[in-house]
Amino acid sequence: MSILDKVAKYREEEEKLKWEGTFAEYLEMVKEKPWIAQSAHSRVYNMIKDAGVEEVDGVKRYKFFSQQLYGLETALERLVEEYFHPAAKRLDVRKRILLLMGPVSGGKSTLVTMLKRGLEQYSRTDRGAVFAIKGCPMHEDPLHLIPPHLREDFYEEYGIRIEGNLSPLNMMRLEQEYGGRIEDVLVERIFFSEDRRVGIGTFSPSDPKSQDIADLTGSIDFSTIAEYGSESDPRAYRFDGELNKANRGMMEFQEMLKCDEKFLWHLLSLTQEGNFKAGRFALISADELIVAHTNETEYRAFISNKKNEALHSRIIVMPIPYNLKVSEEEKIYEKMIRESDVADVHIAPHTLKIAAMFTILTRLKEPKRGDIDLIKKMRLYDGQNVEGFSAIDVEELKKEYSDEGMSGIDPRYVINRISSTIIRKEVKSINALDVLRSLKEGLEQHPSITPESKEKYLNFISLARKEYDELAKKEVQKAFVYSYEESAKTLMDNYLDNVEAYCNKTKLRDPLTGEEINPDEKLMRSIEEQIGISENAKKAFREEILIRISAYARKGKRFDYNSHGRLREAIQKKLFADLKDVVKITTSTKTPDEQQLKKINEVVARLIDEHGYNSTSANELLRYVGSLLNR
């Protein structure tokens, strides 16, 4: 299907969604589908909930946010459960401005954009359908046509509460166009669109001297005053301010705390009473979610000003900190790279992970407990197993600082340095060392980093480099061990024979002499020590291996090299320790002989085929590991 065919199909689908009828017909629909009469806050909450919710480790994950926001599950759960959910239930929090507060490039703008784009799509679904009085510039709720004295009866019949009064323009239209017959008033389905200014508004303050309040509340149309004779005639007023157009949906108030006070006064009555003043009219009802975002410095300055107390009490502040998980930070970089023009550049495995480690280290606060350092804390936060620590320790660490994640290096800086590496290197491949070098150089040019912070950050680069050294050695170790796969299997079979004899208190038979010999304790310990099995724990580990073999046998499966992860790791490490000299020679020889060259080519092929490297990055890795082993 060509792009024009797709456009035509989309146009047809849009036409099918349209609906128009009388208020009487609309009431029949409300009886059948009461959710179409929901409030703006309820619609946002249901949109998030309908996308799907899953619980992981006691934290709710909302699928609505999962494609764009990473590592903010706790903050998002708090936002949904402490603001959107109670607001949807008509509790008092719906009468508050939602203020997202967090560091730069932490995801605040992305979150607001997702809500706006989400509402646009949701209004095209059956569950998110929105209906308004036809021809109303504010897309007014048709239920406002029900007179106030009948609203209690309406609630008893329909189970729906009506809030807000009919706007001056629709009051006049009801009398003049429909003769007061509310059942004949035309109602239409509307579709939210920021571009068309339907149900979604965005207000951005400019110079206080030139900014006009009309941008928020609309203005008098002077060209029509002669026709209608009065400034208080609603037909002579343009209901085109952001508060007017965002009715039924949401308005993003950019840089709200930088606004002139007169712009914020209008929000006092809108949040508390659900209405605002415009022109020479009575208060105009509006049902909308107001979202603003700011950073911590601006917020602190705002609340320190006593003149802002009234507005401050009408704000709910939701902290949106930086992500503190390495694996989630990697996803942020992957997403940003995918959306750029450098997506075709080969980024060697672990490059983004090491960059993420550096970034997360800058955001973490030093643990108060003496038995945990920053590296362990970083791993625990990322959900990794750290010996001697549990999920309870992670919860205790998170409680140590309430503001953790509100400072540190932002993702944009890292992506800028990765981009700089790609452009400067002018090759189709970059690795972790290139990026760490670039991050280090960038600290010199970063204007907002203090000398104290710079010293700390340089230390974090060193820590990230050490982590990379270990990862690089493991990667080459795996590739070399695979080349010696038969040796690995033989070593494991030998170990298992000895473990079986040890646990069953029997002897082994020497394959050469045929005599009975005791289990080889030295061999078993040389393997177990590779993964930190202590002398006291060796018996339990060996028995566990034997139990695993029995379980496999009962199921008719064969226990092999890949059946026990920790044992496989121990075998690999033992073999690599034995092969270290071979690796040293093979990777560091400038003129390798035929045998060494064959081995290098085998390892390079393994790195390319099974570990995600290309030819350039695989050879760079081998050279680097060779230099590490020769130190």
ZIZI-V731961 format. One record per backbone hydrogen bond with DSSP energy under -0.5 kcal/mol. NH is the residue of the N-H (numbers start at 1). CO is the residue of the C=O. Records with the same first field share a line. If there is no record, write none. Layout:
NH=CO + CO
This chain:
6=2
7=3
8=4
9=5
10=6
11=7
12=8
13=9
14=10
15=11
16=12
17=13
18=14 + 15
21=187
23=185
24=183
26=22
27=23
28=24
29=25
30=26
31=27
32=28
33=29
36=33
37=34
38=35
43=39
44=40
45=41
46=42
47=43
48=44
49=45
50=46
51=47
52=49
54=61
56=54 + 59
59=56
61=54
62=60
63=52 + 61
64=52
65=62
66=62
67=63
68=65
69=65
76=72
77=73
78=74
79=75
80=76
81=77
82=78
83=79
84=79
85=80
87=83
88=84
89=85
90=87
91=86
94=91
95=92
96=93
97=314
98=290
99=97 + 316
100=98 + 292
101=99 + 318
102=294
106=103
111=107
112=108
113=109
114=110
115=111
116=112
117=113
118=114
119=115
120=116
121=117
122=118
123=119
124=121
125=122
128=122
129=126
130=190
132=188
133=140
134=186
136=133
139=136
144=141
145=142
146=143
150=147
151=148
154=150
155=151
156=152
157=153
158=154
159=155
163=161
171=167
172=168
173=169
174=170
175=171
176=172
177=173
178=173 + 174
179=175
180=174
181=178
182=180
184=181
185=182
187=21
188=132
189=19
190=130
193=198
197=193 + 194
198=193
199=197 + 245
201=250
203=252
204=202
205=254
210=207
211=207
215=212
216=213
217=213
218=214
219=238
221=236
222=220
224=221
225=222
226=222
228=224
229=225
233=230
234=232
236=233
237=234
238=219
239=237
240=238
242=215
243=216
244=216
245=241
246=242
247=244
248=287
249=246
250=199
251=289
252=201
253=251 + 291
254=203 + 252
255=293
256=253
258=255
259=256
263=260
264=260 + 261
265=261
266=262
267=264
268=264 + 265
269=265
270=266
271=267
272=268
273=269
274=269 + 270
275=269
276=284
281=278 + 279
284=276
285=283
286=274
288=286
289=249
290=288
291=251 + 289
292=98
293=253
294=100
299=295
300=296
301=297
302=298
303=299
304=300
305=301 + 302
306=304
308=305
309=306
312=308
313=309
314=311
315=312
316=97
317=315
318=99 + 316
319=317
320=101
321=319
322=405
324=71
329=325
330=326
331=327
332=328
333=329
334=330
335=331
336=332
337=333
338=334
339=335
340=337
343=340
345=342
346=428
347=345
348=346 + 430
351=348
354=350
355=351
356=352
357=353
358=354
359=355
360=356
361=357
362=358
363=359 + 360
364=360
372=369
377=373
378=374
379=375
380=376
381=377
382=378
383=380
384=379
386=384
389=386
394=390
395=391
396=392
397=393
398=394
399=395
400=396 + 397
401=397
404=401
405=363
406=403
411=105
413=410
414=410
415=411
416=412
417=413
418=414
419=415
420=416
421=417
422=418
423=419
424=420
425=421
426=422
430=346
435=431
436=432
437=433
438=434
439=435
440=436
441=437
442=438
443=439
444=440 + 441
445=441 + 442
446=442
447=445
449=446
450=448
454=450
455=451
456=452
457=453
458=454
459=455
460=456
461=457
462=458
463=459
464=460
465=461
466=462
467=463
468=464
469=465
470=466
471=467
472=468
473=469
474=470
475=471
476=472
477=473
478=474
479=475
480=476
481=477
482=478
483=479
484=480 + 481
485=482
488=484
489=485
490=486
491=487
492=488
493=489
494=490
495=491
496=492
497=493
498=494
499=495
500=496
501=497
502=498
503=499
504=500
505=501 + 502
506=501
508=517
510=508 + 515
514=510
517=508
521=519
524=520
525=521
526=522
527=523
528=524
529=525
530=527
531=528
532=529
533=528
534=532
538=534
541=537
542=538
543=539
544=540
545=541
546=542
547=543
548=544
549=545
550=546
551=547
552=548
553=549
554=550
555=551
556=553
557=552
559=557
560=558
563=560
568=564
569=565
570=566
571=567
572=568
573=569
574=570
575=571
576=572
577=573
578=574
579=575
580=576
582=579
583=579
584=580
585=581
586=582
587=583
588=584
589=585
592=589
597=593
598=594
599=595
600=596
601=597
602=598
603=599
604=600
605=601
606=602
607=603
608=604
609=605
610=606
611=606 + 607
612=608
613=607
618=614
619=615
620=616
621=617
622=618
623=619
624=620
625=621
626=622
627=623
628=624
629=625
630=626
631=628
